[in-house]
């Protein structure tokens, strides 16, 4: 089951596997190492399935939101990559468009999501997430889910999106994808955003690419200012 692909995403949610995983009490797992591995896997699958509109609605129905909040609120020292995946999935679930079930289930929970994401960003550095990606050997086939967050109407989700894109830019293996998807200049344009957190992340991103040594095209600046996904 490869959850990076639509077939695997649908298999994960339609089989009831995710609903079962969301219902488990992970505190009953004695070994912290095993607990972290299982939670990392569940959080990663949740993120991967959250940006598929069909599987996202099923995740919402089956308890993804409560699983994420419980994982983020746990007093134990959860690995940074677990909290990272949970925050991304949380933001995607709350910014869903076009699937009424997910919207109905999650819109009332947006303040809770913003609170958890703000705490994550306040306590985490780009370098720490980069180290986590290196540790797990993470590889991605697209940067679009993170870029879509930057176009959200919720400022905290926009901050998270730029934070994610910035950390992804620190790994050279991702540069080819950024170029193939023509995202470098549109992301770099946020260096001029009025939000200091967003502009700082965008500057960190731009510093990783030679083509950002000159100002971005005017169209990119306009798109960054109107915050609409092209």
N, C-alpha and C positions, 0 to 999 in steps of 0.2 A: 504494500500500500504506500504509494508515493504521494504525500499530501501537497506537494508543490503543484500537482496537476489536478485538473477538475475531476477526473474519474476517482482519484484517491480521496479527494475532499468529500465527494458525495458518498463514497463507501464508508468513510469515517463517521459521518453523521447519520446516514440512513440505516446503518447497521445497529445503531443504539450504543456503539462503543463509547462515543463522547459523553452521552448522557450518563452512562455507568461510571466513567472516569470522573465526571463532575461530582458525583454523589459520594465518592469515597472519603473516608476520614484518614487523611494522610499522616496525622499525628500518631496513628497506630503502627506505622512503620518504624521499627526500632532503629535501624541503621540510617544515620543521617546521609550517608553517601548514596544509599539506594533511594531514599526519599527524594534527595535532590535530583537524582537522575530521572526518576519517574515524573516529578513535577516539571523538570525541564522539558521532557518529552511532551507532556500534556499541554504545557504552555505554548510550545512551539507548534504543535498541531492546531491548537486553538487559533493562533495567529494566522497560520497558513489557510485555514478554512474560513476565517472571518472575512476575508476580502472577496470571497465568492458569494454573490448576492443570494443564491439559492441556499447554500449551506449555512450562510450567516443567519438566515431566518430560523433555521432549525437549531442552531447553536443558542440563539436567543431564547427559544422556547424551552430548551433542555437544561438551562441553568448555567450557561457560560458566565454570565455577569456575576452571579454569586460566587462561583468558583474563583474568578479573578480577584474579586474584592477580598475574599477570605485568604487567598494566597498573599496578596499585598499587605494585608493587615496583620499577618502572623508575626508574633513577637520574635520568632526565631530569625537567625541570620540567613535568609534566603539568598541563594546565589544571584548575583547581579543580572545574569542572563535570563533567569526565570522572571525576575521583576520587569526586565526590559520587554520580554515577549508579552507579558501580561498587560503592560501599559499600552503597547501598540495595539493589541487585540481590543482592549477596552476602548481606545479612541476610535478604531474602525467600527466597532459595534454601535457606538454612539453617533457616528456621523453617517450612518447608512442612509441611502436614498433609494427610493424605488421599491423597497420591500416593506410593506405596511406592518407586517408582524414584528419585524425587528424594530421599526420605528416606535410602534406602540409600546413594546416591552421596555425600551431603553431610554426614551426621551425624559422620563421622570427621574432617571438615574444619572443624568449628565452632571449635576453638581457633585455627586459622589466621585464620578470619574475624574472630573477636573481636580478635585482635592487630592486624589491618589497620585495623579500624574504630576501635579505640582510638587508634591513631597518627593517623588522619584527624581525629578529634575534638580531639585534643591540639594539632594544628597548624593548625586552621581555626576561623574565627569565623563567627557567624551572618551578620554584615554582608558578609563576603566571598562567601558563597553567594548572598545576596540580589543582590549586584552581578552575579554570574554569570547569575542568572535574568533580570535586567533586560537584560543584554547580549544574550542569546539570545532574548529575548521569549517566555519559557516560559509556556504556558497549560495549566491542568489542568482536568479534568472531574470529578474526585473527590479527596477527601483520605483515603479509607478505607485505602489501602495503608500509608500512614505511621502512621495511627492503630492499625492492627493490630500494627505493630511495638512500639508502646507496651505492648501486652498480652502480649508475648513472655515466656518464662520465662528468657531470657538478659538479664542486666542491661545489657550493652553494647548490645544491639539496642534495648532500651527507651530508652536514652540517645540513640541515633541517631534513633529515632522522634520523640522530643520535640524534638530539635535541628531535625529537618526541619520539623515542624509550626510551630515557632517562626519559622524563617526564612520559611516560606510566609505566615505571618500579617503579615509586614512589607509585603506587597504588597496593596494595597487590592482589586485585581482578584480575589483569592482569598476575600475576606470573604463574598461572597454564597454561595459553595460551603460554607464552614464553617457558615453559618446554615442553608442548605437541608438539610444532613446532620445538623443538630442536634449539632454536635461542640464548640461553644465551651465550654459549661459542663463537659462531661466532661474536656476537655483542661485547662481552667483548674484543675480540682480537683487536678491533680498538683502544684500549688504547695505542697501539704502533704506531698509524698512525702519519705520519709526519705533518699533519694539526693539529695545536694546538686546534682549535675549536672542531674538530671531536674527538680527544683524550680526551679532557675535558668532553665531553658529554658521551663518552664511559666509563670513570672512574666513573662518576655519576651513570651510569647504573649498572656497576659492583658492586658498593658499596651496592646495594640493594639485592644482592644474595650471600649466603654463599659459593656456589660452585665456586665463582670467586676469592676466597682467594688464589688460586694457579694459576700459568700461564696456559693459555688455551692450548689444544693440538696443535701440530705443524701444522696439516692440517688446523685448523681454522685460524692460523696466515697466512698461505699461501693464503687461500681464501680471507682473508681481504686485502692482499697486491695486489692481481690481480684484485680485485673489480668485480668479476663476480658472478652473482646469481647462486647458486648451482642447 
